[in-house]
């Protein structure tokens, strides 16, 4: 795995961190509840899934925890 990159350099990793943090903040701070239409969270989860599929498709090198 000579061409592997560290996980902190992975776009997929950071996208998933952001995707996990936003609902946690919303459930505790109620920042965007008034702005989301009915089914907004369902749309959010579908968008996260599609983005993960896209990021997985464009991934060319494996990630590692070792530097």
PDB file of N, CA, C and O in Angstrom:
ATOM      1  N   UNK A   1       0.830  -1.193   0.000  1.00  0.00           N
ATOM      2  CA  UNK A   1       0.000   0.000   0.000  1.00  0.00           C
ATOM      3  C   UNK A   1       0.868   1.247   0.000  1.00  0.00           C
ATOM      4  O   UNK A   1       0.705   2.134   0.838  1.00  0.00           O
ATOM      5  N   UNK A   2       1.782   1.302  -0.943  1.00  0.00           N
ATOM      6  CA  UNK A   2       2.668   2.455  -1.042  1.00  0.00           C
ATOM      7  C   UNK A   2       1.927   3.725  -1.452  1.00  0.00           C
ATOM      8  O   UNK A   2       2.317   4.825  -1.058  1.00  0.00           O
ATOM      9  N   UNK A   3       0.881   3.582  -2.228  1.00  0.00           N
ATOM     10  CA  UNK A   3       0.177   4.768  -2.706  1.00  0.00           C
ATOM     11  C   UNK A   3      -1.004   5.148  -1.815  1.00  0.00           C
ATOM     12  O   UNK A   3      -1.782   6.027  -2.187  1.00  0.00           O
ATOM     13  N   UNK A   4      -1.162   4.524  -0.666  1.00  0.00           N
ATOM     14  CA  UNK A   4      -2.264   4.840   0.241  1.00  0.00           C
ATOM     15  C   UNK A   4      -2.046   6.211   0.873  1.00  0.00           C
ATOM     16  O   UNK A   4      -0.915   6.622   1.132  1.00  0.00           O
ATOM     17  N   UNK A   5      -3.148   6.906   1.113  1.00  0.00           N
ATOM     18  CA  UNK A   5      -3.045   8.206   1.783  1.00  0.00           C
ATOM     19  C   UNK A   5      -3.639   8.095   3.181  1.00  0.00           C
ATOM     20  O   UNK A   5      -4.444   7.208   3.466  1.00  0.00           O
ATOM     21  N   UNK A   6      -3.226   9.012   4.039  1.00  0.00           N
ATOM     22  CA  UNK A   6      -3.730   9.025   5.412  1.00  0.00           C
ATOM     23  C   UNK A   6      -5.214   9.381   5.389  1.00  0.00           C
ATOM     24  O   UNK A   6      -5.666  10.151   4.541  1.00  0.00           O
ATOM     25  N   UNK A   7      -5.953   8.821   6.315  1.00  0.00           N
ATOM     26  CA  UNK A   7      -7.396   9.011   6.331  1.00  0.00           C
ATOM     27  C   UNK A   7      -7.791  10.481   6.475  1.00  0.00           C
ATOM     28  O   UNK A   7      -8.845  10.885   5.983  1.00  0.00           O
ATOM     29  N   UNK A   8      -6.963  11.281   7.138  1.00  0.00           N
ATOM     30  CA  UNK A   8      -7.294  12.703   7.296  1.00  0.00           C
ATOM     31  C   UNK A   8      -7.175  13.477   5.982  1.00  0.00           C
ATOM     32  O   UNK A   8      -7.629  14.618   5.896  1.00  0.00           O
ATOM     33  N   UNK A   9      -6.578  12.879   4.976  1.00  0.00           N
ATOM     34  CA  UNK A   9      -6.506  13.489   3.657  1.00  0.00           C
ATOM     35  C   UNK A   9      -7.615  13.026   2.730  1.00  0.00           C
ATOM     36  O   UNK A   9      -7.602  13.344   1.541  1.00  0.00           O
ATOM     37  N   UNK A  10      -8.577  12.277   3.260  1.00  0.00           N
ATOM     38  CA  UNK A  10      -9.654  11.704   2.463  1.00  0.00           C
ATOM     39  C   UNK A  10     -10.870  12.620   2.426  1.00  0.00           C
ATOM     40  O   UNK A  10     -11.378  13.023   3.473  1.00  0.00           O
ATOM     41  N   UNK A  11     -11.336  12.948   1.234  1.00  0.00           N
ATOM     42  CA  UNK A  11     -12.551  13.758   1.089  1.00  0.00           C
ATOM     43  C   UNK A  11     -13.768  13.010   1.634  1.00  0.00           C
ATOM     44  O   UNK A  11     -14.659  13.608   2.237  1.00  0.00           O
ATOM     45  N   UNK A  12     -13.793  11.707   1.417  1.00  0.00           N
ATOM     46  CA  UNK A  12     -14.916  10.902   1.891  1.00  0.00           C
ATOM     47  C   UNK A  12     -14.993  10.927   3.414  1.00  0.00           C
ATOM     48  O   UNK A  12     -16.082  11.036   3.977  1.00  0.00           O
ATOM     49  N   UNK A  13     -13.858  10.827   4.078  1.00  0.00           N
ATOM     50  CA  UNK A  13     -13.827  10.876   5.536  1.00  0.00           C
ATOM     51  C   UNK A  13     -14.398  12.192   6.049  1.00  0.00           C
ATOM     52  O   UNK A  13     -15.263  12.188   6.924  1.00  0.00           O
ATOM     53  N   UNK A  14     -13.927  13.320   5.516  1.00  0.00           N
ATOM     54  CA  UNK A  14     -14.383  14.628   5.982  1.00  0.00           C
ATOM     55  C   UNK A  14     -15.838  14.891   5.626  1.00  0.00           C
ATOM     56  O   UNK A  14     -16.558  15.532   6.390  1.00  0.00           O
ATOM     57  N   UNK A  15     -16.272  14.404   4.478  1.00  0.00           N
ATOM     58  CA  UNK A  15     -17.683  14.540   4.121  1.00  0.00           C
ATOM     59  C   UNK A  15     -18.553  13.808   5.136  1.00  0.00           C
ATOM     60  O   UNK A  15     -19.575  14.333   5.579  1.00  0.00           O
ATOM     61  N   UNK A  16     -18.146  12.599   5.502  1.00  0.00           N
ATOM     62  CA  UNK A  16     -18.933  11.831   6.458  1.00  0.00           C
ATOM     63  C   UNK A  16     -18.911  12.433   7.856  1.00  0.00           C
ATOM     64  O   UNK A  16     -19.902  12.345   8.581  1.00  0.00           O
ATOM     65  N   UNK A  17     -17.805  13.038   8.242  1.00  0.00           N
ATOM     66  CA  UNK A  17     -17.758  13.739   9.524  1.00  0.00           C
ATOM     67  C   UNK A  17     -18.760  14.891   9.517  1.00  0.00           C
ATOM     68  O   UNK A  17     -19.535  15.053  10.460  1.00  0.00           O
ATOM     69  N   UNK A  18     -18.742  15.684   8.453  1.00  0.00           N
ATOM     70  CA  UNK A  18     -19.685  16.800   8.350  1.00  0.00           C
ATOM     71  C   UNK A  18     -21.128  16.302   8.287  1.00  0.00           C
ATOM     72  O   UNK A  18     -22.016  16.888   8.906  1.00  0.00           O
ATOM     73  N   UNK A  19     -21.359  15.233   7.548  1.00  0.00           N
ATOM     74  CA  UNK A  19     -22.708  14.685   7.425  1.00  0.00           C
ATOM     75  C   UNK A  19     -23.224  14.170   8.767  1.00  0.00           C
ATOM     76  O   UNK A  19     -24.432  14.190   9.006  1.00  0.00           O
ATOM     77  N   UNK A  20     -22.347  13.717   9.633  1.00  0.00           N
ATOM     78  CA  UNK A  20     -22.752  13.227  10.951  1.00  0.00           C
ATOM     79  C   UNK A  20     -22.916  14.368  11.950  1.00  0.00           C
ATOM     80  O   UNK A  20     -23.790  14.314  12.815  1.00  0.00           O
ATOM     81  N   UNK A  21     -22.089  15.390  11.838  1.00  0.00           N
ATOM     82  CA  UNK A  21     -22.118  16.488  12.806  1.00  0.00           C
ATOM     83  C   UNK A  21     -23.342  17.393  12.595  1.00  0.00           C
ATOM     84  O   UNK A  21     -23.940  17.853  13.568  1.00  0.00           O
ATOM     85  N   UNK A  22     -23.713  17.646  11.363  1.00  0.00           N
ATOM     86  CA  UNK A  22     -24.835  18.552  11.103  1.00  0.00           C
ATOM     87  C   UNK A  22     -26.147  18.093  11.746  1.00  0.00           C
ATOM     88  O   UNK A  22     -26.812  18.909  12.384  1.00  0.00           O
ATOM     89  N   UNK A  23     -26.550  16.829  11.610  1.00  0.00           N
ATOM     90  CA  UNK A  23     -27.781  16.417  12.304  1.00  0.00           C
ATOM     91  C   UNK A  23     -27.654  16.457  13.825  1.00  0.00           C
ATOM     92  O   UNK A  23     -28.630  16.737  14.521  1.00  0.00           O
ATOM     93  N   UNK A  24     -26.462  16.178  14.342  1.00  0.00           N
ATOM     94  CA  UNK A  24     -26.272  16.261  15.794  1.00  0.00           C
ATOM     95  C   UNK A  24     -26.440  17.690  16.284  1.00  0.00           C
ATOM     96  O   UNK A  24     -27.089  17.933  17.301  1.00  0.00           O
ATOM     97  N   UNK A  25     -25.857  18.629  15.561  1.00  0.00           N
ATOM     98  CA  UNK A  25     -26.026  20.038  15.931  1.00  0.00           C
ATOM     99  C   UNK A  25     -27.489  20.455  15.835  1.00  0.00           C
ATOM    100  O   UNK A  25     -28.006  21.143  16.715  1.00  0.00           O
ATOM    101  N   UNK A  26     -28.142  20.040  14.775  1.00  0.00           N
ATOM    102  CA  UNK A  26     -29.544  20.405  14.593  1.00  0.00           C
ATOM    103  C   UNK A  26     -30.415  19.846  15.701  1.00  0.00           C
ATOM    104  O   UNK A  26     -31.296  20.543  16.205  1.00  0.00           O
ATOM    105  N   UNK A  27     -30.186  18.607  16.085  1.00  0.00           N
ATOM    106  CA  UNK A  27     -31.042  18.013  17.119  1.00  0.00           C
ATOM    107  C   UNK A  27     -30.839  18.686  18.475  1.00  0.00           C
ATOM    108  O   UNK A  27     -31.727  18.645  19.327  1.00  0.00           O
ATOM    109  N   UNK A  28     -29.682  19.299  18.677  1.00  0.00           N
ATOM    110  CA  UNK A  28     -29.414  19.957  19.959  1.00  0.00           C
ATOM    111  C   UNK A  28     -29.615  21.464  19.923  1.00  0.00           C
ATOM    112  O   UNK A  28     -29.970  22.060  20.940  1.00  0.00           O
ATOM    113  N   UNK A  29     -29.399  22.085  18.783  1.00  0.00           N
ATOM    114  CA  UNK A  29     -29.474  23.549  18.704  1.00  0.00           C
ATOM    115  C   UNK A  29     -30.666  24.072  17.904  1.00  0.00           C
ATOM    116  O   UNK A  29     -30.974  25.263  17.963  1.00  0.00           O
ATOM    117  N   UNK A  30     -31.333  23.199  17.161  1.00  0.00           N
ATOM    118  CA  UNK A  30     -32.508  23.565  16.358  1.00  0.00           C
ATOM    119  C   UNK A  30     -32.217  24.725  15.409  1.00  0.00           C
ATOM    120  O   UNK A  30     -32.974  25.693  15.340  1.00  0.00           O
ATOM    121  N   UNK A  31     -31.108  24.610  14.680  1.00  0.00           N
ATOM    122  CA  UNK A  31     -30.685  25.701  13.804  1.00  0.00           C
ATOM    123  C   UNK A  31     -31.457  25.784  12.496  1.00  0.00           C
ATOM    124  O   UNK A  31     -31.756  26.885  12.031  1.00  0.00           O
ATOM    125  N   UNK A  32     -31.783  24.666  11.901  1.00  0.00           N
ATOM    126  CA  UNK A  32     -32.395  24.711  10.572  1.00  0.00           C
ATOM    127  C   UNK A  32     -33.785  24.090  10.519  1.00  0.00           C
ATOM    128  O   UNK A  32     -34.352  23.959   9.434  1.00  0.00           O
ATOM    129  N   UNK A  33     -34.329  23.716  11.623  1.00  0.00           N
ATOM    130  CA  UNK A  33     -35.637  23.051  11.634  1.00  0.00           C
ATOM    131  C   UNK A  33     -36.712  23.888  10.951  1.00  0.00           C
ATOM    132  O   UNK A  33     -37.546  23.339  10.231  1.00  0.00           O
ATOM    133  N   UNK A  34     -36.713  25.195  11.159  1.00  0.00           N
ATOM    134  CA  UNK A  34     -37.727  26.055  10.547  1.00  0.00           C
ATOM    135  C   UNK A  34     -37.539  26.214   9.045  1.00  0.00           C
ATOM    136  O   UNK A  34     -38.474  26.601   8.345  1.00  0.00           O
ATOM    137  N   UNK A  35     -36.345  25.921   8.540  1.00  0.00           N
ATOM    138  CA  UNK A  35     -36.056  26.110   7.127  1.00  0.00           C
ATOM    139  C   UNK A  35     -36.263  24.850   6.297  1.00  0.00           C
ATOM    140  O   UNK A  35     -36.361  24.928   5.072  1.00  0.00           O
ATOM    141  N   UNK A  36     -36.330  23.697   6.944  1.00  0.00           N
ATOM    142  CA  UNK A  36     -36.510  22.439   6.212  1.00  0.00           C
ATOM    143  C   UNK A  36     -37.987  22.173   5.964  1.00  0.00           C
ATOM    144  O   UNK A  36     -38.803  22.300   6.877  1.00  0.00           O
ATOM    145  N   UNK A  37     -38.336  21.805   4.735  1.00  0.00           N
ATOM    146  CA  UNK A  37     -39.728  21.415   4.477  1.00  0.00           C
ATOM    147  C   UNK A  37     -40.000  20.039   5.085  1.00  0.00           C
ATOM    148  O   UNK A  37     -39.087  19.383   5.585  1.00  0.00           O
ATOM    149  N   UNK A  38     -41.257  19.611   5.040  1.00  0.00           N
ATOM    150  CA  UNK A  38     -41.573  18.256   5.490  1.00  0.00           C
ATOM    151  C   UNK A  38     -40.776  17.273   4.646  1.00  0.00           C
ATOM    152  O   UNK A  38     -40.706  17.412   3.425  1.00  0.00           O
ATOM    153  N   UNK A  39     -40.194  16.312   5.274  1.00  0.00           N
ATOM    154  CA  UNK A  39     -39.365  15.352   4.561  1.00  0.00           C
ATOM    155  C   UNK A  39     -37.959  15.854   4.316  1.00  0.00           C
ATOM    156  O   UNK A  39     -37.216  15.244   3.547  1.00  0.00           O
ATOM    157  N   UNK A  40     -37.576  16.944   4.945  1.00  0.00           N
ATOM    158  CA  UNK A  40     -36.250  17.520   4.749  1.00  0.00           C
ATOM    159  C   UNK A  40     -35.131  16.593   5.185  1.00  0.00           C
ATOM    160  O   UNK A  40     -34.093  16.505   4.528  1.00  0.00           O
ATOM    161  N   UNK A  41     -35.346  15.902   6.293  1.00  0.00           N
ATOM    162  CA  UNK A  41     -34.308  14.979   6.758  1.00  0.00           C
ATOM    163  C   UNK A  41     -34.200  13.763   5.850  1.00  0.00           C
ATOM    164  O   UNK A  41     -33.110  13.224   5.657  1.00  0.00           O
ATOM    165  N   UNK A  42     -35.321  13.332   5.295  1.00  0.00           N
ATOM    166  CA  UNK A  42     -35.272  12.229   4.336  1.00  0.00           C
ATOM    167  C   UNK A  42     -34.464  12.643   3.114  1.00  0.00           C
ATOM    168  O   UNK A  42     -33.632  11.878   2.627  1.00  0.00           O
ATOM    169  N   UNK A  43     -34.705  13.843   2.621  1.00  0.00           N
ATOM    170  CA  UNK A  43     -33.923  14.358   1.492  1.00  0.00           C
ATOM    171  C   UNK A  43     -32.446  14.445   1.862  1.00  0.00           C
ATOM    172  O   UNK A  43     -31.583  14.083   1.063  1.00  0.00           O
ATOM    173  N   UNK A  44     -32.155  14.920   3.063  1.00  0.00           N
ATOM    174  CA  UNK A  44     -30.772  15.035   3.524  1.00  0.00           C
ATOM    175  C   UNK A  44     -30.080  13.679   3.523  1.00  0.00           C
ATOM    176  O   UNK A  44     -28.955  13.556   3.039  1.00  0.00           O
ATOM    177  N   UNK A  45     -30.743  12.667   4.059  1.00  0.00           N
ATOM    178  CA  UNK A  45     -30.138  11.339   4.123  1.00  0.00           C
ATOM    179  C   UNK A  45     -29.933  10.754   2.731  1.00  0.00           C
ATOM    180  O   UNK A  45     -28.928  10.087   2.483  1.00  0.00           O
ATOM    181  N   UNK A  46     -30.870  10.994   1.824  1.00  0.00           N
ATOM    182  CA  UNK A  46     -30.707  10.526   0.442  1.00  0.00           C
ATOM    183  C   UNK A  46     -29.538  11.244  -0.227  1.00  0.00           C
ATOM    184  O   UNK A  46     -28.758  10.622  -0.947  1.00  0.00           O
ATOM    185  N   UNK A  47     -29.416  12.539   0.006  1.00  0.00           N
ATOM    186  CA  UNK A  47     -28.313  13.306  -0.584  1.00  0.00           C
ATOM    187  C   UNK A  47     -26.962  12.823  -0.034  1.00  0.00           C
ATOM    188  O   UNK A  47     -25.990  12.732  -0.784  1.00  0.00           O
ATOM    189  N   UNK A  48     -26.896  12.517   1.249  1.00  0.00           N
ATOM    190  CA  UNK A  48     -25.665  12.003   1.838  1.00  0.00           C
ATOM    191  C   UNK A  48     -25.307  10.656   1.210  1.00  0.00           C
ATOM    192  O   UNK A  48     -24.141  10.401   0.911  1.00  0.00           O
ATOM    193  N   UNK A  49     -26.288   9.812   1.014  1.00  0.00           N
ATOM    194  CA  UNK A  49     -26.033   8.506   0.397  1.00  0.00           C
ATOM    195  C   UNK A  49     -25.520   8.650  -1.031  1.00  0.00           C
ATOM    196  O   UNK A  49     -24.567   7.975  -1.421  1.00  0.00           O
ATOM    197  N   UNK A  50     -26.137   9.512  -1.797  1.00  0.00           N
ATOM    198  CA  UNK A  50     -25.705   9.737  -3.184  1.00  0.00           C
ATOM    199  C   UNK A  50     -24.289  10.312  -3.206  1.00  0.00           C
ATOM    200  O   UNK A  50     -23.463   9.889  -4.016  1.00  0.00           O
ATOM    201  N   UNK A  51     -24.006  11.258  -2.337  1.00  0.00           N
ATOM    202  CA  UNK A  51     -22.667  11.850  -2.285  1.00  0.00           C
ATOM    203  C   UNK A  51     -21.618  10.807  -1.891  1.00  0.00           C
ATOM    204  O   UNK A  51     -20.509  10.814  -2.425  1.00  0.00           O
ATOM    205  N   UNK A  52     -21.958   9.919  -0.967  1.00  0.00           N
ATOM    206  CA  UNK A  52     -21.025   8.859  -0.591  1.00  0.00           C
ATOM    207  C   UNK A  52     -20.747   7.918  -1.759  1.00  0.00           C
ATOM    208  O   UNK A  52     -19.606   7.509  -1.970  1.00  0.00           O
ATOM    209  N   UNK A  53     -21.769   7.581  -2.504  1.00  0.00           N
ATOM    210  CA  UNK A  53     -21.574   6.734  -3.685  1.00  0.00           C
ATOM    211  C   UNK A  53     -20.665   7.428  -4.679  1.00  0.00           C
ATOM    212  O   UNK A  53     -19.746   6.810  -5.216  1.00  0.00           O
ATOM    213  N   UNK A  54     -20.912   8.709  -4.932  1.00  0.00           N
ATOM    214  CA  UNK A  54     -20.074   9.464  -5.861  1.00  0.00           C
ATOM    215  C   UNK A  54     -18.619   9.515  -5.386  1.00  0.00           C
ATOM    216  O   UNK A  54     -17.704   9.262  -6.169  1.00  0.00           O
ATOM    217  N   UNK A  55     -18.404   9.838  -4.122  1.00  0.00           N
ATOM    218  CA  UNK A  55     -17.046   9.900  -3.594  1.00  0.00           C
ATOM    219  C   UNK A  55     -16.355   8.540  -3.657  1.00  0.00           C
ATOM    220  O   UNK A  55     -15.149   8.461  -3.894  1.00  0.00           O
ATOM    221  N   UNK A  56     -17.106   7.495  -3.449  1.00  0.00           N
ATOM    222  CA  UNK A  56     -16.521   6.152  -3.533  1.00  0.00           C
ATOM    223  C   UNK A  56     -16.126   5.830  -4.976  1.00  0.00           C
ATOM    224  O   UNK A  56     -15.113   5.171  -5.210  1.00  0.00           O
ATOM    225  N   UNK A  57     -16.914   6.288  -5.931  1.00  0.00           N
ATOM    226  CA  UNK A  57     -16.618   6.049  -7.348  1.00  0.00           C
ATOM    227  C   UNK A  57     -15.336   6.755  -7.770  1.00  0.00           C
ATOM    228  O   UNK A  57     -14.534   6.188  -8.512  1.00  0.00           O
ATOM    229  N   UNK A  58     -15.134   7.985  -7.303  1.00  0.00           N
ATOM    230  CA  UNK A  58     -13.958   8.743  -7.742  1.00  0.00           C
ATOM    231  C   UNK A  58     -12.709   8.429  -6.934  1.00  0.00           C
ATOM    232  O   UNK A  58     -11.624   8.911  -7.261  1.00  0.00           O
ATOM    233  N   UNK A  59     -12.847   7.624  -5.877  1.00  0.00           N
ATOM    234  CA  UNK A  59     -11.688   7.251  -5.061  1.00  0.00           C
ATOM    235  C   UNK A  59     -10.759   6.350  -5.858  1.00  0.00           C
ATOM    236  O   UNK A  59     -11.192   5.352  -6.435  1.00  0.00           O
ATOM    237  N   UNK A  60      -9.491   6.702  -5.888  1.00  0.00           N
ATOM    238  CA  UNK A  60      -8.511   5.933  -6.641  1.00  0.00           C
ATOM    239  C   UNK A  60      -7.479   5.230  -5.766  1.00  0.00           C
ATOM    240  O   UNK A  60      -6.872   4.248  -6.193  1.00  0.00           O
ATOM    241  N   UNK A  61      -7.276   5.717  -4.557  1.00  0.00           N
ATOM    242  CA  UNK A  61      -6.262   5.122  -3.680  1.00  0.00           C
ATOM    243  C   UNK A  61      -6.890   4.749  -2.343  1.00  0.00           C
ATOM    244  O   UNK A  61      -7.829   5.410  -1.899  1.00  0.00           O
ATOM    245  N   UNK A  62      -6.391   3.708  -1.699  1.00  0.00           N
ATOM    246  CA  UNK A  62      -6.903   3.334  -0.382  1.00  0.00           C
ATOM    247  C   UNK A  62      -6.438   4.317   0.689  1.00  0.00           C
ATOM    248  O   UNK A  62      -5.485   5.069   0.483  1.00  0.00           O
ATOM    249  N   UNK A  63      -7.119   4.305   1.831  1.00  0.00           N
ATOM    250  CA  UNK A  63      -6.719   5.139   2.952  1.00  0.00           C
ATOM    251  C   UNK A  63      -6.134   4.248   4.041  1.00  0.00           C
ATOM    252  O   UNK A  63      -6.389   3.045   4.094  1.00  0.00           O
ATOM    253  N   UNK A  64      -5.355   4.865   4.895  1.00  0.00           N
ATOM    254  CA  UNK A  64      -4.727   4.139   5.996  1.00  0.00           C
ATOM    255  C   UNK A  64      -4.696   5.031   7.229  1.00  0.00           C
ATOM    256  O   UNK A  64      -4.810   6.252   7.121  1.00  0.00           O
ATOM    257  N   UNK A  65      -4.542   4.427   8.387  1.00  0.00           N
ATOM    258  CA  UNK A  65      -4.400   5.185   9.630  1.00  0.00           C
ATOM    259  C   UNK A  65      -2.938   5.479   9.935  1.00  0.00           C
ATOM    260  O   UNK A  65      -2.639   6.288  10.813  1.00  0.00           O
ATOM    261  N   UNK A  66      -2.034   4.835   9.222  1.00  0.00           N
ATOM    262  CA  UNK A  66      -0.610   5.039   9.431  1.00  0.00           C
ATOM    263  C   UNK A  66      -0.101   6.144   8.533  1.00  0.00           C
ATOM    264  O   UNK A  66      -0.555   6.285   7.398  1.00  0.00           O
ATOM    265  N   UNK A  67       0.832   6.922   9.028  1.00  0.00           N
ATOM    266  CA  UNK A  67       1.394   8.012   8.217  1.00  0.00           C
ATOM    267  C   UNK A  67       2.596   7.572   7.457  1.00  0.00           C
ATOM    268  O   UNK A  67       3.189   8.366   6.727  1.00  0.00           O
TER     269      UNK A  67
END
